[in-house]
Amino acid sequence: MVAGQGGFSRRFVLTGSVAAVGGLVTVADAGVAEAGGRPGLEFSLTLAAGTYSGPGRAFVIIARASDLSPEAPEPRDNLQDLEPITVPFFGQDVAHAVPGRAILLRSGAAVVGYPFARFEDIPAGDYVVQAFFCTYETNHRSDGSVVQVHWPQGDGGDIWHSPGNVYSTPRAVHLTGHAQTVRIPLDQVIEPIGTIPPGGTGQQGNPTDSAHVKHLKIRSALLSRFWGRDVYLGADILLPAGYDLPANRHVRYPMELIARHFPRANPHRFDESLGDDFSRWWMSADAARFISVQVRSENPFYDDSYHANSANLGPYGDAINSELIPAIDRSFRTIGQRWGGSSTAGRPAGGSPRRHWCSTPTPTPAPGPATPTRWTSAPIR
């Protein structure tokens, strides 16, 4: 994307957190401050001891005090779920950051900004400024690519709140409109989300089980082979009323697969306290008895894999079909047959391939010929 052009959404912010090896600049590399080499506004960021050492992307976020709110109290909180983004921010890739060594951001080819292309385009005045560093990991993939990416850790691809990334405490800064160096220490490391079990991982999160909602996580051999590192998939499983009753210990249930973005709530927003209509219906005698599953497939490029194979992302469709769903079948009393499942999906922008479980036929009362898929929500076209 060309700096300063077009709209900008969280989607582009996320894809901006990946770089091909060889395209990164060193800490000392920086663009010319202004045409002709005149001094201008620059930001000097320094990682504190014990925070991080390695490649990544450095950001400076420049907000007005009026941009902040109880829902978004820091400048970084204003770079998500807003379209278009109006708070100015700038980013620069760094080949190898070292604690104590300054990372200098100046206007130039190495720094990309939005909605302003250059620091000097920001009007003089009082601002709340925050620095941020998105950490990268180098992956040698099976397709021969070597890429540096940030792996989400249960945050659904929200780099601004992703564990392991480093940020600064917001500070008030007066920008003079003239040559000026603003020095900011990067001294806060984002902590893991929830409790990571011994030997476990933050990938796909670690939500807590409840009476009717269980969680499962697997290491995908297919995805791990593609990425050259351990890659995990997860699932949230909503069990029907009576699932654990001794009288139902031999009962097997149809399974609904929910295909949508990274889940922020239980399947169908089920609430154990039965505080909403769906939850009360689910536990009532009138409810259909089936198992509802939503997949967790956050990845370096987005909050969801779209349950499809991709040359750039890897065989997520195959991994969900041949690894995750069989693991669910083994762990829970699903029917485990093609006729025993249906799917719910929202149509993503631009459509989505059908080479995944969402083309599985719907359940029928008994084994028999497969019937065409009946979409329980919006079909994927």
C-alpha positions in Angstrom: 0.0 0.0 0.0 1.3 3.5 -0.8 1.5 5.7 2.2 -1.4 8.1 2.5 -3.6 6.5 -0.2 -7.0 5.0 0.2 -8.8 3.7 3.2 -7.1 1.7 5.9 -8.5 -1.0 8.1 -7.3 -3.4 10.8 -6.9 -6.0 8.0 -4.1 -4.0 6.5 -2.5 -3.4 9.8 -2.3 -7.1 10.4 -0.8 -7.9 7.0 1.7 -5.2 7.6 3.2 -7.3 10.4 5.0 -9.7 7.9 8.1 -9.2 6.0 10.1 -11.3 3.5 13.7 -11.8 4.7 16.0 -9.5 2.8 13.6 -6.6 2.8 14.3 -5.4 6.4 16.5 -2.5 7.3 19.0 -2.3 10.0 18.6 -0.3 13.2 20.9 2.4 11.8 19.1 2.6 8.4 16.6 5.4 8.1 15.2 7.7 5.4 16.1 11.3 4.9 14.2 13.5 7.2 13.0 15.9 4.5 13.7 16.5 0.8 17.2 17.9 0.5 18.4 16.4 3.8 17.0 19.1 6.0 16.4 18.0 9.6 12.8 17.2 10.6 10.8 15.4 13.2 12.3 12.0 14.2 11.5 9.4 16.9 14.2 7.5 18.7 12.9 4.2 20.3 14.9 2.1 22.7 14.0 -1.4 23.9 14.6 -1.8 27.6 16.8 -4.5 29.0 15.1 -7.9 29.1 12.3 -7.0 26.7 13.3 -8.4 23.3 16.1 -8.8 20.9 15.6 -9.7 17.3 13.8 -8.7 14.1 10.4 -6.9 14.1 8.6 -3.8 13.1 8.8 -0.5 15.1 5.8 1.8 15.2 5.0 5.3 16.5 1.4 6.2 17.1 0.4 9.8 17.5 -3.0 10.6 18.9 -4.8 13.6 20.1 -6.1 13.4 23.7 -9.6 13.7 22.2 -9.0 10.4 20.3 -8.7 8.5 23.5 -11.7 7.1 25.5 -12.5 4.6 28.3 -12.9 2.0 25.6 -9.6 2.9 23.8 -7.5 4.6 26.5 -4.1 4.3 24.7 -3.1 5.3 21.1 -2.6 1.6 20.1 -6.2 0.9 21.1 -7.3 3.2 18.3 -5.8 1.0 15.5 -8.4 -1.8 15.6 -12.0 -2.2 14.7 -12.1 1.3 13.2 -12.6 1.9 9.4 -11.0 4.1 8.3 -8.3 4.6 10.9 -7.8 8.3 11.7 -5.0 8.2 14.3 -1.7 8.8 12.6 0.8 5.9 12.9 4.1 5.1 11.2 6.0 1.8 10.9 9.5 0.6 10.0 10.9 -2.9 9.7 14.0 -3.6 11.8 16.4 -6.4 10.9 17.7 -6.9 14.5 16.7 -4.7 17.4 18.9 -4.8 20.5 18.0 -3.5 24.0 19.8 -0.2 24.6 20.4 0.6 20.9 18.3 3.3 19.4 15.8 2.6 16.6 15.5 5.8 14.6 12.4 6.6 12.6 12.5 9.5 10.2 10.4 10.3 7.1 11.8 8.4 4.1 11.5 5.3 2.1 12.0 3.0 5.1 9.0 4.5 7.1 5.4 4.0 6.0 2.8 6.2 7.5 -1.0 6.6 7.5 -3.0 8.8 7.1 0.1 11.0 6.8 3.0 9.8 4.6 5.6 11.9 6.5 6.1 13.0 10.1 6.5 16.6 8.9 2.9 16.5 7.6 1.6 16.3 11.2 0.4 19.7 12.4 2.3 21.2 15.3 0.5 20.8 18.6 -0.1 18.6 21.7 -0.3 14.9 21.2 -0.3 11.6 23.2 2.4 9.5 21.7 3.1 5.7 22.0 5.8 3.5 20.6 5.3 -0.1 19.8 7.4 -3.0 18.6 5.9 -6.1 16.9 8.3 -9.0 17.3 9.0 -11.3 14.3 10.0 -14.9 14.1 11.9 -16.3 11.1 10.2 -19.3 9.5 11.8 -21.5 6.8 8.7 -22.9 5.0 8.5 -26.1 3.1 7.7 -24.2 -0.1 11.2 -22.7 0.0 10.1 -19.3 1.3 11.8 -17.7 4.3 9.5 -15.2 6.0 9.5 -13.2 9.2 6.1 -13.0 10.9 4.5 -12.5 14.3 2.6 -15.5 15.5 -0.6 -14.7 17.4 -1.1 -16.1 20.9 -4.8 -16.3 21.5 -5.3 -12.7 20.5 -6.9 -13.4 17.2 -4.3 -11.6 15.2 -4.5 -8.3 17.1 -0.9 -7.4 17.1 -1.5 -4.4 19.3 -2.4 -6.7 22.2 -0.5 -9.8 21.2 1.7 -11.5 23.8 5.4 -10.9 23.4 5.1 -7.6 21.7 6.6 -4.5 23.4 5.1 -1.1 23.9 5.7 2.2 25.8 3.6 4.0 28.3 1.7 6.7 26.5 3.2 10.2 27.0 2.2 13.7 26.3 4.4 15.3 23.6 4.3 18.8 22.1 5.3 18.7 18.4 6.9 22.0 17.4 6.7 21.7 13.6 10.5 22.1 13.4 13.5 19.8 13.8 12.8 17.7 16.9 13.8 14.3 18.3 11.4 12.5 20.5 12.9 9.7 22.6 10.7 6.9 23.9 11.7 3.8 25.9 9.9 0.5 24.9 9.7 -1.1 28.4 6.3 -2.9 28.6 6.0 -6.5 27.3 2.5 -7.8 26.7 1.8 -10.8 29.0 0.3 -14.1 27.9 -3.5 -14.3 27.7 -4.9 -16.5 30.4 -3.0 -19.4 31.9 -0.8 -21.5 29.6 -0.6 -25.1 30.9 2.8 -26.7 31.5 4.3 -27.6 28.1 1.5 -25.8 26.4 1.3 -22.9 23.9 -0.6 -19.6 23.7 -1.6 -20.3 20.1 -5.4 -20.3 19.6 -5.7 -19.3 23.3 -6.5 -21.3 26.4 -10.1 -20.6 27.3 -11.4 -22.3 30.4 -13.8 -25.2 30.2 -17.3 -24.9 31.7 -20.1 -27.4 32.3 -21.3 -27.4 28.7 -18.4 -25.7 26.8 -15.2 -27.6 26.3 -12.0 -26.8 24.4 -9.6 -28.9 22.4 -6.3 -28.0 20.8 -4.1 -30.1 18.6 -0.7 -29.8 16.9 -1.2 -30.0 13.2 1.5 -32.1 11.5 0.5 -30.7 8.1 0.8 -27.0 9.1 3.9 -27.6 11.2 5.6 -29.2 8.2 4.6 -26.3 6.0 5.7 -23.6 8.4 8.8 -25.3 9.8 7.6 -24.8 13.4 4.9 -26.1 15.6 1.4 -24.9 14.5 -1.7 -25.5 16.5 -5.5 -25.5 15.8 -8.2 -25.2 18.3 -11.9 -25.8 18.8 -14.7 -24.6 21.1 -17.2 -27.4 21.7 -20.7 -26.7 23.0 -22.3 -29.8 24.3 -26.1 -30.4 24.4 -28.1 -30.7 27.6 -27.9 -34.2 29.0 -24.6 -35.1 27.3 -23.0 -36.3 30.6 -26.0 -38.2 31.9 -25.3 -41.9 32.4 -28.4 -42.7 30.4 -26.9 -41.0 27.4 -23.4 -42.4 27.6 -23.9 -44.4 24.3 -25.7 -41.6 22.5 -23.9 -40.1 19.5 -24.8 -36.6 18.3 -24.8 -34.7 15.0 -22.1 -32.0 14.8 -22.5 -28.4 13.6 -19.3 -26.8 12.4 -19.3 -23.0 12.7 -16.9 -21.4 10.1 -16.3 -17.8 10.9 -13.6 -15.4 12.3 -11.6 -16.0 15.5 -14.2 -16.6 18.3 -14.4 -14.1 21.1 -17.3 -15.9 22.8 -18.7 -19.4 23.1 -20.5 -21.1 20.2 -23.8 -19.2 19.6 -22.7 -17.0 22.6 -23.9 -19.7 24.9 -24.1 -18.5 28.5 -23.9 -21.0 31.4 -26.0 -18.7 33.5 -28.8 -18.9 30.9 -29.0 -15.2 30.7 -30.2 -15.0 27.0 -32.9 -16.7 24.9 -30.5 -19.0 23.0 -28.9 -20.4 26.2 -32.3 -21.0 27.7 -33.5 -22.7 24.6 -30.3 -24.8 24.3 -30.9 -26.3 27.8 -34.6 -26.7 27.4 -36.5 -29.9 26.5 -37.5 -28.3 23.1 -33.9 -27.9 21.9 -32.4 -30.1 19.2 -29.6 -32.3 20.6 -26.4 -31.7 18.7 -22.8 -30.7 19.3 -21.8 -27.2 18.1 -18.2 -26.6 17.2 -16.4 -23.4 16.3 -12.8 -23.5 15.0 -9.9 -21.4 16.2 -7.4 -20.9 13.3 -5.7 -17.6 14.0 -2.5 -17.3 12.0 0.3 -14.8 11.1 -1.8 -13.2 8.3 -5.3 -12.9 9.8 -7.6 -13.9 12.6 -9.0 -16.9 10.6 -7.8 -19.2 7.9 -11.2 -19.3 6.1 -10.9 -23.1 6.6 -9.2 -23.3 3.2 -5.9 -24.3 1.7 -3.7 -21.4 0.5 -0.4 -21.2 -1.2 0.6 -18.4 1.1 -0.9 -19.6 4.3 -0.6 -23.4 4.0 -3.0 -26.4 4.1 -5.4 -25.1 6.7 -8.4 -26.8 4.9 -6.7 -30.2 4.9 -5.6 -29.8 8.5 -9.1 -29.0 9.7 -10.6 -31.8 7.7 -8.1 -34.6 8.3 -6.6 -33.6 11.7 -8.9 -31.3 13.8 -12.3 -32.8 13.0 -11.1 -36.4 13.6 -9.6 -35.3 16.9 -13.0 -33.9 17.9 -14.7 -37.1 16.8 -12.3 -39.1 19.0 -12.8 -36.9 22.0 -16.5 -36.3 21.9 -19.5 -38.5 21.0 -20.1 -37.2 17.5 -21.7 -39.4 14.8 -18.5 -39.0 12.9 -20.0 -39.7 9.5 -20.6 -37.4 6.5 -24.3 -37.6 7.0 -23.9 -36.6 10.7 -22.8 -33.0 10.3 -23.8 -29.6 9.0 -22.1 -26.3 8.9 -22.8 -22.6 9.6 -20.8 -20.0 7.8 -20.8 -16.3 7.2 -19.8 -15.3 3.7 -16.4 -13.6 3.7 -15.8 -10.7 1.4 -14.7 -12.0 -2.0 -16.0 -15.5 -1.4 -14.2 -18.6 -0.2 -13.1 -21.9 -1.7 -15.3 -24.9 -1.0 -12.5 -27.3 -0.5 -13.2 -27.8 3.2 -15.6 -29.4 5.6 -18.3 -26.8 4.9 -19.3 -28.8 1.9 -20.2 -31.8 4.1 -23.8 -33.0 3.7 -26.3 -32.3 6.5 -27.4 -35.0 9.0 -30.2 -37.3 8.0 -32.2 -39.5 10.5 -30.2 -42.6 9.6 -27.2 -43.6 7.4 -28.0 -43.4 3.7 -27.1 -41.5 0.5 -25.5 -38.1 1.1 -27.8 -35.2 0.6 -26.7 -31.7 -0.7 -25.4 -29.3 1.9 -28.1 -27.2 3.6 -26.6 -24.0 4.9 -27.7 -23.1 8.4 -26.6 -19.5 7.9 -25.3 -17.5 5.0 -23.7 -19.7 2.3 -20.1 -19.3 1.2 -20.3 -18.5 -2.5 
